[in-house]
């Protein structure tokens, strides 16, 4: 397998339809096209295929371009950028008449014909085929009409589409760069529409005309398009044009190995952005779905990915979209950020109305938050407001809500726990150096004095100080809370255990 059999620079395109939110599978395709172009010094073109007017959704185009920009997939030609083949929106290219001219060219060279079959006839045909338990499809009724019959149809002003004339015998063979030679029987395909009665081309015609005109050398797309590729190869042959190299990328599956869908969770790329994933993480993660650099390295910069990329590294086997791995990788990327940068990112989320609880005063102390970041960044997987609030709110609250049952540790009762917490408060008051290491040494000695295991005393203190069983390192937490709050929380928890209510 080689990167290209074409001479000249690589030209690839991402050609989405604005019919919904950009899916991670579509953006994985865009990303691999972009990386291939950057690796080879070629061009990455964005072209909007909006000829299916009925399925278009308002705002979809903005979200598609926004997703590309968020991932850092800059395009060399396309919307907002221009280029030698503008406009790069298919509906705008219709006014140039290129698609109608191309359809007429196929008619004239015997590879297409006009069809005037009404929707009613086609519906009746499908019903009859179903009743006879045959596969449904066009029966070629208009394929062999005489010139006189076609003139009569035209005189009646019947709605007309143009259909491609599929060969009735032989084979269709094309080479997939990833999968090798593929052979199809054209007799299993019916004559298909390439130009609709409203003058808009179907995808089959439009993308071929545009790819040819724009000099596209490689078409990297999902393996779901393999079944359509014989039609495209036949059309290239009908035009007498050289087809591009076809590279059908592996399909994306969910963890249960079924096709990735909404039931697996988020699938729209911008939902991952909104859930706190970094663009660098998504770029890295998506690049590894169906491609490998040939080594064990998984966390790579985009520059490293571009440098290492080769079509040889693509894999035809299905790729698993593993959200657990994505969260792990995002945590790695978050920990690579400078503390000050990460603090600013967290600050924006925590100060939002649904960030920290409303009872916590704003603005949040930036310097204090910067001090807290190293305590929690090992546990960070994404910048999610709910998770961040759970990790950090107790550092900003004057009082915390305790569950007494969680304070008491295994092998202890309420009285023993309260006594240990009171002793801890006294130790905190008398500590000469209120720093993590001296505090740890002091409290390990206290464990011996109280005849408690460290997990018992430390566990009780952790819940008393944070109201959580899982929190940052205990003694770093004490330092961050400060002497006065640490003492007050230990005594408050002891009072709650002894009297059923905290001290006033």
N, C-alpha and C positions, 0 to 999 in steps of 0.2 A: 504494500500500500504506500503510495506516495502523496505528497501534499498537492501536487498539481501536474496535469499533463498539458495544460495550456501554456502558451508562451505569453510573455507580457505580465503586467502586474495583476495580482489577484483583486477581483472586484466581487464583493459579496453584498447581500442586502438582507434587511429585516423588513418584512412587508406585512404588518399586522392589519387586521380589520377592526375598526372602532365599534365593536359590538358588545363590549363589556369591559370589566376591569382586567388589566394585564395579569395573566396567570404566571405562576413561577415557571411552568414548563415553557411558555412562550419566551419568557425573559432568559431562561437558560439557553434557548436557541439563539436569541439575539446576542447574548454574551459570547458564545462560542464563535459566532460569525465575527464579532468585533475582535476577539483575541486572535483569530486566524488572520484577519486583515492587518492587525498591528504587528503580528509576528513576521509577516511576509513583506511588510512595507506597502501593502495594498490599500484599497479604499473600502470603507463601510458605508453603505447607502441605506437610508430609511425611506421607505415608500409606503404610503397609506393606501390600502386596497379597500375602498369604500363603495364598491359597485353594488353590493347587496343592501340597497337602501332601506328595505323593510326591517332589517335587523339592527340598524345603527342605533346607538344610544347616546343621548346628550352627555357631554363631559368625558366620554370614553377616550377620545383622542388626546385630551389634555392629560388624562391619567396615564396613558401609554407613554407619551413624551416625558411626563414627569418621572415615571419609573426608570426610563433610560437615563435621564439626567441624574437621578438619585444614585444609580449604580455607577455613574461615571462613564457611560457608553456614549461618548461624543461621536457624532456622525459627520462624515466628510461632505455628503450631499443629502439633501432632504428638506423637510419643512423648517422654515425659519433660517435655513442655511443656503438654500438655492443650489445651483449647480448647472452643468451644461445640458441636463435633460429635464429641467423643470417645465411644468409643475410636477411635484412628486406626490400629488394626490390624484388617484385615478379618476375620480369623478370630474376633476378639472381638466384632465387630459382628454376626456370624451369630446370636448368642443373642437379638438384638433382633428377629429374624424379618423384617428389612427386605427381604432378597433374595427370600425365599419369597413375601412379600406382593407384591413387584414382579412376580415371575413370574406369580402368580395374576392380577394386574391385566391383564397382557398376554393371558392365556388368556381372561379374561372379555370383553375388547374385540376378540377375534378375531385377535390378532397372534401367538399362541403356542398350543402344544398339548402334551399329555402323550404321551410315546412309551415303549412297553414292549418295543421291539425288543431281543432278547438279544444279548450279544456274539457268540454263535455265528452268529446270523442276519446280523449286520453283517459278520462275517468272510467268510461265504459270499458275501455281496453283493459285497464288494471283489474276491474271487477271480473271480467271474463277470464283473465289469466289466473286470478285467485281461485275462481270457481273450478277451473281446469287443473288447479294445483301446479301451475307453471310459475317460473320466476317472472316477476313483473319487470316491464321495460318497454321502450319504444319498439314498435314492430316494423319500422322502415316504410310506413305507408307512403310518405311523400318522396322517398329516395329515388324512385325510378319513374316519376311523373314525366310526361312528355312536355316539350316546350309549349305546346298548345294548352295543356292542362295548367301549366304554371302561369301562362298569360291570362287564362280565365280566372284563376285565383286572384291575380293582381287586379284584374278589372273589377272584381267584387269587393276589393278593398279589405280582404281578409287579413287579420293580424298575422304577422309573419315572424318566425324565428329562423335562425340559421343553425343547422345541425352539422356536426362533423361526420363524415362518411367513414365509418370504421371498416377496415378490410375484413372480408369474410373468410379469409384463409391466411395461412402462414403463421409466423411467430413475431412477437415483439420482444426484442432483447435489448437490455441496457445494462451498463455497468454501474454498480454502486461502489464508490470508493471504499466504503466500510465493509460491504457485504459480498462484493464480487459480482459476477454476471448473474442477472435475474431474467427469467424467461416467462412470458405470459402468452396465453391463447387469446387473440383478439375476438374470436367468435363468441367469447363469453361476455363481451361488452356490447352495449347497444349504442346506436348513433346518439350522440349527446349534444345538447344545446351549447353553442358558443357565443351567440348573440341573441339577446332577448328582444321581444317585440317592442319594448320601450327604448331600444337603441343602446342599452347598457350591455357591456360584455359580461359573460360569466367569468368566474375566476380562471377557468381553464384557458380561455383566450387572452384575457387581460394580462395575466402575469407573464405569459410567454412573450407577448408583444413587447411588454416593458422590459423584461429581462434581456431580450435580444437587442433592443434599442439602446439599453444602458450598458451593454457589454458585460453582463454578469458572467463570471467565469465559473463560479461554484455556487450550488444551492445546498446549503446546510439546513435541514428541516427535520421534523419529527418523523419517525418510522411510520406513523399513521398515514403519511402521504405516499407510501410505497404503492398502494393499490391504485392510486390516481396517476402515478408516473407513466404507465403504458400509454395513457391518453396523451400525455404531454410529449412523450417521445414520438408518437404517431404524428402529432401536430407539427413538431419540429421538422419531421421528415416531409410533411405536406408542404411546408414553407420552403424547404430546401436549406434550412438553417442548421448550423452546428449547435447541438445542445450543450448546456454547461455540464460540469461534473456534478453528479448527484451524490450527496452524503446524507443518508437518512439516520438521524441520531437515535439513540436508545430511548425507549419510552420511560416515563417516570411512574413509579409505583409507590403506593403507601406502605407503611410497615407491615400490613397484612398481605402484601404482594398483589393487591388489586389496583386497578388504575387509580392514580392519584385524583382525588375529588374532594369536594367541600366537606364530605363526611369525615375526612381525615383531619379536619381543622382548617386553619388558614391556608388558602391557596393563591389569593391575590397578593402580588408582591408588595404593594403599598401597605397591606395589613401588617406585614412583618416590620416595615418601617415604623408604623404606628405602635407596635407592641414593643419597641425598644431594641430592635436589632440594628447593627451598624452596617452601612453600605459595604465596607470592606469585608465584613463577615459574609454577607450574602454573595458578593462577587466571588470570594474564595470558595464558599460552599457550593454554589451553582456550577462553578467551573469543574468541580470534581464529580459531578453527576454525569457519568458516561465518558469521562476522560481521566487519564492518569499520566503523571510526568515520568513514570517508570521507576520511581523510587518510593520510599516510605514517607516522604515529607508530605504533610497535609496542610499545614499552616504556611501560606505563602503570600507575598505581596503581589499586587497585580503586575508589577514589573517582572517578577520572577515567573509568574504564570505565562505572560506573553513570551518571555525568553525561552521557556521550556516547551511551549506548545508545539504540537505536531499532530496532523491527522492520524499518524501512526499510533498515537496514544489513545485514540477513541476506541470504545468498546461497544459492541452491538448488544450485549446483554442488558436487560432492564436495570434501571438505576433506582435505588430505594431512597425516597425522601425521608430521611431519619431526623425528626425534630429534636430528638435527644442529642444527636451529634451536632446539630446546628446550634443548640443552646450551649453546648460545651465549647464550640469554636467561638461563639460570640463572647463567652466569658474570657477566653484567651485574648481576644482583641481588646476587650475592655481593660484587662490588666496591663496591656501594652501601652495604654494611654498615659500621658503624664498626669499625676495626681490633680494638678490645677485644672487641666482640661476636663477630666472626668468630674471634678467637683462642680464646674460650671454647668455641665450637662445635667447632673443630678439636681442642681439648684433650680433649674427651669422646671423640672418635673415636680419637685417637692413643694414649690411655691404655688403651683397650679391649684385651683379650687378643689380638685379631687386628688390632690397630693397628700400632704400631711393633714391630720385632723384640723378642723376649723378652730379648735381651741388653742392651737399653737400660733403664737404671734408671728406675723410677717413684718418686715422682711427677715429671712433667715440669716443668721450670722455666717457669712461666707468663710471666714477664717476657721470658725468652729467646725463647719461642715468639711473643710479641707482636712482638718485634724481627724475626722471620723472616717473618711474614705478608706484609708489603709486598713481599718478594722473590718470592713465589710466587702472589700473588692474581691477577695478570694471566693466569696459566695455569690457574687453577682453573675447572672447569666444573661440578663437583658435589662434595659432601662425601663422597667415597668412600674408605674406609680404605686400600684397596690403592694407589690413586693418591696419596693423601696420604703414605703411607709412602715411596713412590718419590720423591716430591718433597722430603721432609724428613728421612728417616732419617739420611742422612750428616752432617747437622748435629749429631746427638746421639751418633754413634758415635766411639769412640776410633780405630779403624782401619777401612778400607774395602777391599773385595775389588776388585782391579784386573785388567783384561784388558790386558796389555802392548800387544797389537796396536792397541787403541783409543787408547792414549796417543800413539803415533807418528802424526804428521800427514803429509799428502801432501807429497812433496818432501823428506822427512827420513828418516833412518835411526835405529836405536836409539841409536847412540853420540852422534849430534848432538842427539837429543832429550834424552838423559840429561844431556849437558853444558848444554843450555839450561835444564833443570829445576834443575840445581845452581846455575847463575848466578841463577836466579829465587829460589831459597831464600836465597842471599846477599843479594839485593836486598831481600827481605822482612825479613831480619834488620836491615838498615841503614836501613830506611825511617824517616824522621823523623816523618811524620804517617801513622798507619795508618788512613787514610780513603780512600774510593772514588776521588775525583777526583785527589788527589795520587798515589795508587798507579797509576792509569791513565796519568798523565803519565810517571811513572817507568818503567813497563813499555813504553810506546811508545818511549821513548828506548832502552830495553834492546833492543828489536827492531832498531833501527838499528845499535846496537853489535854485535849478534850476526849481522847481515845476514839476518834472518828477517822474513817477513811477519807482521803481527799475527795473522792467522788461524792461522798455524802455531804461534806461541808461545802465544797465548791458548787455542787448541784443546787443546794438550798440557796446559797448566795446568788447564783446565776438567776434563778427565778425571782428571788426577792428584789434584785436590782433591775431586772429587765422585763419581768412577767413572761419570759420565754424560756423554754427548755433548751433551745438552740440559739446561741448568740455569739458574738465575737469573743476572743480570748478574755477570760474573766478579769484578769488584772489590768489589761489594757482598757477594758470597759470601765473599771473603777476609776482609772486615771482620767478617762474622757468625761465621766460623770462628775468627777471632782469629789473632794473629801466630804463636803457638807451634804451633798445629795446622796452619796453612797451610805453615809452614816444614817441619814434620815430614812432611807428606804429599808435598810436592814432592821432598824428599830420598829418601823411601821409594820413590816412583815411579822416580827416577833409579837407585837401587840395584837395583830389580827389572829394569830394562832392561839394566843392565851385568852383573849377576851372576846373574840368574834368580831372585833371592830378595830380599825387602826387607831393609833394614838391621835389625839386632836392636835 
